[in-house]
Amino acid sequence: MTNIERPAVRPADPRFSSGPCTKIPGFSLDMLNDAPLGRSHRASVGKSKLKAAIDGTRELLQIPEGYRVGIVPASDTGAVEMAMWSLLGERKATMVAWESFGAGWVTDCVKQLKIDADVVEADYGQLPDMTAIDWNTDVVFTWNGTTSGVRMPNGDAIPETREGLTICDATSAAFAQDLPWDKLDVVTFSWQKVLGGEAAHGVIVLSPRAIDRLESYTPAWPLPKIFRLTKGGKLNEGIFKGETINTPSMLCVEDYLVALDWARSVGGLTGLMQRADANAQAVWDFCESRDWIANLAEDPATRSNTSVCLKFTDGRIADASAFAKAVQKRLEAEGVALDVGAYRDAPAGLRIWCGGTVETADVEALMPWVEWAFHAELDAQAQAA
Ligand SMILES: Cc1ncc(COP(=O)(O)O)c(C=O)c1O
């Protein structure tokens, strides 16, 4: 029996979910009092809020001039699907996946759109060889694999001159990792991730090359109204000024505006990246000094600073999945970590969200609890044997 004592300190906020992610520090519903509830989103007050959300996104993410930023329906999934259905099919595609969400985009492309595509895959924990990809095809990939904790280290593998478009699902990267805009033609994300906003609204960012494609190519398949980015063969510019395709929630818009203000107050993009880095470092340091837990990401350069995925490596563990679930349950029962189980399709383990809305002191307070829960569960396993 190891008989480790319960740590003295609990995280002030036990919310470490990878989406919806914990809200900004100090959040309260009172902060949303300025939401124009019961008013039309087409009224000037609604339009100005939507425009502020678009402008704030551009400012904070440092999106270059000439790129369009739009708020679209159905969260990040809506934004990715809209991009794929509107842009793919003009040329061959390459679908790149190294975890569950990327794999979902592969299925849509191959089984639903049925277009000519190469599929490039890697196991959980690994990144495929991105330098071996033919970037003259349209390439669809995820910047940060939320369910494996493996991210693109940078955009070096993507050539500046390429004939294909790069369509990048960056939902768990935007506001935490540097996105090389010149290498990315479509970037999508949802408010519910790094800024701790609400779900159901997606953001799509289009490069001038993506806009050219939209205006010069019409897919062979019909497009439902909520996917349509063009009108009469031209880009529907209204979408990128806040004239959303259908009705957005002005409460969610207000919540996003409040999160953007908070992001400015912590130093903007640099501040947000530093916060995520410090959080992830606290987990990495903990794992580094233990021989029973490790990062799922094999190459340190690809370790995510948002969705940090961990696996238990102790040889005494009989059933990896049951063990990880039991540890998670203990953490939850103690009220020190909510929603930290590995994603349902991912290898057994823990996933600790480290995006900027999480406080480093809370990550630091959680780590001794992980140690406690690990030993408590090992003891329970030994006793049951
Ligand atoms: C990489 C990735 N893509 C897509 C999604 C789906 O996002 P949403 O539910 O906001 O549409 C998620 C959600 O976790 C994700 O992590």
PDBQT file of the ligand as one rigid body, heavy atoms in Angstrom, charges set to zero:
ROOT
HETATM    1  C1  LIG A 401     -10.262  19.496 -33.939  1.00  0.00    +0.000 C 
HETATM    2  C2  LIG A 401     -11.744  19.627 -33.756  1.00  0.00    +0.000 A 
HETATM    3  N1  LIG A 401     -12.521  19.769 -34.832  1.00  0.00    +0.000 NA
HETATM    4  C3  LIG A 401     -13.860  19.900 -34.711  1.00  0.00    +0.000 A 
HETATM    5  C4  LIG A 401     -14.477  19.874 -33.490  1.00  0.00    +0.000 A 
HETATM    6  C5  LIG A 401     -15.959  20.012 -33.405  1.00  0.00    +0.000 C 
HETATM    7  O1  LIG A 401     -16.221  21.267 -32.908  1.00  0.00    +0.000 OA
HETATM    8  P1  LIG A 401     -17.685  21.830 -32.724  1.00  0.00    +0.000 P 
HETATM    9  O2  LIG A 401     -18.391  20.881 -31.821  1.00  0.00    +0.000 OA
HETATM   10  O3  LIG A 401     -17.445  23.167 -32.136  1.00  0.00    +0.000 OA
HETATM   11  O4  LIG A 401     -18.313  21.876 -34.065  1.00  0.00    +0.000 OA
HETATM   12  C6  LIG A 401     -13.703  19.742 -32.329  1.00  0.00    +0.000 A 
HETATM   13  C7  LIG A 401     -14.346  19.700 -30.996  1.00  0.00    +0.000 C 
HETATM   14  O5  LIG A 401     -13.755  19.366 -30.010  1.00  0.00    +0.000 OA
HETATM   15  C8  LIG A 401     -12.305  19.615 -32.481  1.00  0.00    +0.000 A 
HETATM   16  O6  LIG A 401     -11.549  19.480 -31.400  1.00  0.00    +0.000 OA
ENDROOT
TORSDOF 0
